[in-house]
């Protein structure tokens, strides 16, 4: 798949992985809609920094289905197509797995709204437009925590396991003209997890076979490859975690 002239929507694009993906897509000739929640300034700066023209930002709060549908309508009105949707938006907090009381009902709900309901609502909003493309792709950003049961807290790992299951289900029902894949990083030093320091990420990386921190651009490169090169793959979970799950 050639990204030249295509349109990609990236939720959470003001974050590390989303931003790196936006840069790669734009460099390949794609017009990018930079989705964000509260980081308006960062999103607008990213739009200006991207290679090429035709990019714009759009507020896409994961808890607001009506707004997500409005953005899908805007993309159809302004671009007439959506070839790639990357669900990179997410939310978590550092909670020790043994501290069951700290994982409150409110935090669990917030995690599942942002990490499960939100991505599903986004896909639901964009699928009618994506069906008009001959070769559309949805990429859900998951996590190695979905497989290991690790991660920043128990609910976070569970939410990403839900994303992986959802990826498989959607791959079945949206084929043949829409492929759906999960890209699952390990610990990436992007500041995504509040309270997780660079030192903590580097220490965890030393326990993996490759013994180095996975970079945001490496995850973005996997996303780009999944879209452009892995044209016979759907429903798969692509690991980018330095072998930490071995």
N, C-alpha and C positions, 0 to 999 in steps of 0.2 A: 504494500500500500504506500503510495506516494502522498506525503502530507502537503505538497504544494497546492495552494488554493483551497485546502480543507478548512473546516471550522472546528475548534476544540473548546469545550467548556470545562474549566478546572475549578472545582470547589476547594476552598482552603488554599487558594493559590498564593496568598500572601505569606504562607508558611514556608519552611525550608524545602520540603520535597515538592510541594505544589509550585513554588517559584522556580526551582531548577527545571521542572517539567515544562513550565511555560516558556522558559528560555530555549529549551531544546526544540519544542514544537515551532516556536516563532522562527528560529534559525532555519528550520526545514521548510519554511514557506507557509506555515499554518497561521490563520487568524485566530487569536486567542481571546476568549472571554474570561477575565480574571475574577473568579468568584471569591467573595470574602464575607465575613460576618461583621466584625467591629473595627477591623484595622483598615479604615478607609485610606489613610495617608499612605500606608505601605502598598496597598493595592494600586493606587493611582501612580505611585513612583515606579512600580513594576511595569505598568502599561507603557509608560514613557521609555523605560529602559529596554523594552523588547525590540528585537530586530524586525524590520518590516513595518507595515501599516495595517490598519483595520482592527486593531486590538481595542478593547474597552474593559472597564471594570463593571461589576454588578454585585450588589449586596444579595447574598444567598444564605440567610439564616436557616440552619437545619431544622429548627423547631417550627418553622412557619411554612406550611405546605402551600398556602395561597400565594405567598411571595415567590416560592420556587416555580409555581405554575406561571406567574407573571413574567419571570425571567425567561422561561421557555418560550412564551409567546413573543417576548421582545427579540429573542434570538431568531425565531422564525420570521418576524417582521423585518428585522434589520439585515439578516444574513441569508435567510431562506433555506438554511440547512444546519445540521449539527452532525458531524462525522465521528467525533470522539468526545466522550464524557469521562472525566477522571474525578472520582469521588475521593478527594484528598482531605476534606474537612474532618476534624475529629476533636475529641475532648477526653482528658483524663486528669487524674491527680495521683500523687504518690501516697499510697496507703499500704502499710505492711500487711502482707497476706494473713498473718496470724491475728491482726487486730480487727476482729469481726465487727466490733461496735463502731469503729471509725468509718466503716463503709455503710453510711446511712442510706435510708430509703431514698432521700432526696438526691444524693450523689449517684446512686445506682440509676435512678430515673434519668438524670441529666446525661449520664454516659450513654445509656441505650437510646435516648432521643437523638443525640448528636451522632452516634456511631452506627446505629442500625436503622431507626425509623427515618432519619434524615436522608441518608443515602438512598434508601428505598423510595422515599417520596420524590427525590430528585430524579431517579431513574424513571419512575412512573410519569413524571411531568414531561420528560424529554423523549420517551420512547416513540410517541406518535410522529415527532419530527425526524427522529433517527431512522425510522422505518422507511423514510423516503430516500435514504442513502443506499447505494448498492453494497457498501462494505463499511458498516459502522462498528465501532468498538466501545465498550464500556470497561473501564479499569477501576476496580475497587481497591483502595489502599487498605490492606489488612495488617497483620503483624505476626511475627513468629510466636508471640504470646498465645495466639489462637491454638497452636499445636503443643507448645510446651506447658501451658497452664501458668506461665510466669507473667512477667510484665509489671506495669506500675501498680496495678491492684487486681483483685480477682474479677471484678465486674468488667474491667477493660479487656482482659483476655477472653472473657465470655462473649463480650460484644463483637470482638474480632472473629471468634469462632462462628458467630451468627452471620457475619459478613461472608465468610467462606462458604457456608451452607447456602446462603442466598445467591452467591455467585453461581454455584452449580445449578440451582433451581432455575435461575433466570437464563442461564446458557441453554437449557433445554427448551424453554418456552419462547425465547426470542430469536433462535436460529431460524433460517440460515443466514439472514442478512444482518444480524447484529451478533457479534461475538462478545462474550463477557468473561473477564479474567480477574483474579486477585493477584496483587503484587504485595508480598509480605516481607517487609524489612525487619532486621533485628534492631538493636539500639543504634539510632543515628543521632549524632550530636547536633541537633537543630534547635534546642530549646523548647521542643514540643511539650515535654513533661516538666511542669513546674517543680523545682526543687531537685531535679536530677542534674548533677554537675558533669562537666567534661571529664573530670577525674573518675567519676563513677562509670561513665560510658567506656572510658579507656580500660579500666580495670575489668569490666565485663568482657571486653573484646579480647583480652589476653587469655581467657578461658576457651576461646573458639580456635579451631584449627588455623585460620588465617591470621589470627593474633593482631588484628588492626580494626580500627573503627570504620564501619561502612559510611561512605559519604553520600550526601543528598543527591549529588549528580549521578552517582552509580545507580541509585534507585530510579532516578529519572531516565537514565539510559536503558534500564530494564523495561520501564513503561513504554519508551519509544520503540524498543525492539518488539515488545508484545503487540504493539499497534501495527508496525510497518513490516515486520519480518515473520512473525509467528501466525501466519494467515490460516493455518490449518488447526489452530489450537483454540479451544473454548472450554470454559468450566474449570480451567487449571489454576493451581496455586503456585505462583512463581516466587521462590525464596531468594532473598537478597540479604543474608545474615552471616556471611563469613563462615558458615558451617557450625554455627553455635548450637544447632539442634541435633548434631551428630552425637 
